[in-house]
Amino acid sequence: MGMQYVCDAPGGKTWFRIETEGEAALETDVMKHAVEKHFRQAWDAATCGYQSSSSSFIEQNIGLKAHVQRVMPLFLTLRDAEGNALATAMLPPGGKPDPAFRIIIVGPENRDPYPEHEGAIEALGAHFGLTLDRARCYPYR
């Protein structure tokens, strides 16, 4: 798995960042929800706003990736020790608090991940300095 490590969570679980459309597609397949669609929309929105200062095509692409990672929301997946997907999170760009941003955290098939993974969600919040309470972050009540 080439995903970027973010932080450990209780119970041998780990949060990883979803960085590519392929990783987002995989997450959609195993979790049976629409993260890939949200990832693609965010990626497209981030690339539209990009102006490169370099004339070199390769440098433009390096700059684009850095720009996209800076401005688009963070997409994260919670995995157990075997690599099974347990929950998916969408946090504000850079993981920085943003009152206008709708944080979303869901389990497989958009089920509520909090009863089973609240400790892991709290660990993610602590890592970024965000309050990830269920009332705000789980959209389907």
C-alpha positions in Angstrom: 0.0 0.0 0.0 1.6 3.3 -1.1 -0.6 5.5 1.0 0.9 8.2 3.2 1.0 7.4 6.9 -0.8 10.0 9.0 -1.0 8.7 12.6 -1.6 5.6 14.8 -4.9 5.0 16.5 -5.9 2.7 19.5 -6.4 -1.0 18.8 -3.6 -1.4 16.2 -5.4 0.9 13.7 -3.7 3.5 11.5 -4.9 6.5 9.5 -3.5 7.0 6.0 -4.0 9.8 3.6 -5.6 9.0 0.2 -3.5 10.9 -2.3 -4.5 9.7 -5.7 -7.7 9.0 -7.7 -6.7 5.3 -7.8 -6.5 5.2 -4.0 -9.9 7.0 -3.8 -11.4 4.5 -6.3 -10.1 1.6 -4.2 -11.6 3.1 -1.0 -14.9 3.6 -2.8 -14.9 -0.1 -3.9 -14.1 -1.6 -0.5 -16.2 0.9 1.5 -19.1 1.1 -0.9 -19.5 4.9 -0.6 -18.8 7.9 -2.8 -15.4 9.1 -1.6 -14.0 8.8 -5.2 -16.5 11.2 -6.5 -15.8 13.8 -3.8 -12.0 13.3 -4.2 -12.3 13.8 -8.0 -14.4 17.0 -7.6 -11.9 18.4 -5.0 -9.0 17.5 -7.2 -10.6 19.2 -10.2 -11.4 22.3 -8.2 -7.8 22.5 -6.9 -6.2 22.0 -10.3 -8.5 24.7 -11.8 -7.1 27.3 -9.5 -3.4 26.5 -10.2 -1.1 28.9 -12.0 2.4 27.6 -12.5 5.3 30.1 -12.2 7.6 27.6 -14.1 7.9 27.2 -17.9 9.3 23.6 -17.5 6.5 21.0 -17.9 8.0 18.7 -15.2 8.4 21.5 -12.7 4.8 22.6 -13.5 3.6 19.1 -12.5 5.6 19.0 -9.3 4.2 22.5 -8.4 0.7 21.3 -9.3 0.9 18.3 -6.9 2.1 20.5 -4.1 -0.6 23.1 -4.8 -3.4 20.4 -5.0 -2.2 18.9 -1.7 -2.2 22.3 -0.1 -5.7 23.5 -1.2 -7.8 20.4 -1.5 -9.5 18.6 1.5 -7.6 15.8 3.2 -9.1 12.4 2.4 -8.1 9.8 5.0 -8.7 6.1 5.5 -8.6 4.2 8.8 -7.2 0.7 8.4 -6.7 -2.2 10.9 -3.5 -4.2 11.2 -4.5 -6.4 8.3 -5.1 -3.4 6.1 -8.9 -3.6 6.1 -10.7 -0.3 5.6 -12.8 0.7 8.6 -13.7 4.4 8.1 -13.1 7.3 5.7 -12.6 10.9 6.7 -12.6 14.2 4.8 -10.9 17.0 6.7 -10.3 20.7 5.8 -7.2 21.4 3.6 -4.0 20.9 5.5 -6.0 19.5 8.4 -6.4 23.1 9.7 -9.5 24.2 11.5 -12.0 25.9 9.2 -15.5 26.6 10.5 -16.9 26.8 7.0 -15.7 23.3 6.0 -18.0 20.3 6.4 -15.9 17.5 8.0 -17.3 14.1 7.1 -16.4 10.8 8.7 -18.2 7.6 7.6 -17.9 3.9 7.8 -18.6 1.2 5.2 -21.8 2.0 3.2 -21.9 5.4 4.9 -22.7 3.7 8.3 -21.8 5.5 11.6 -18.2 4.7 12.4 -18.3 6.3 15.9 -19.6 3.4 18.0 -16.8 1.1 16.9 -14.0 3.6 16.1 -14.5 6.6 18.3 -11.0 6.2 19.9 -9.4 6.2 16.4 -11.4 9.2 15.3 -10.4 11.1 18.5 -6.7 10.2 17.8 -7.1 11.7 14.3 -8.6 14.8 15.8 -5.8 15.1 18.3 -3.2 14.7 15.5 -4.6 17.7 13.6 -5.9 19.7 16.6 -9.5 19.3 15.4 -12.6 18.4 17.4 -14.2 15.5 15.5 -17.4 15.0 17.4 -20.1 12.8 15.9 -22.8 15.4 15.8 -20.7 17.5 13.5 -18.9 14.9 11.4 -21.3 12.1 10.8 -23.8 13.4 8.2 -26.4 10.6 8.2 -28.5 10.7 11.4 
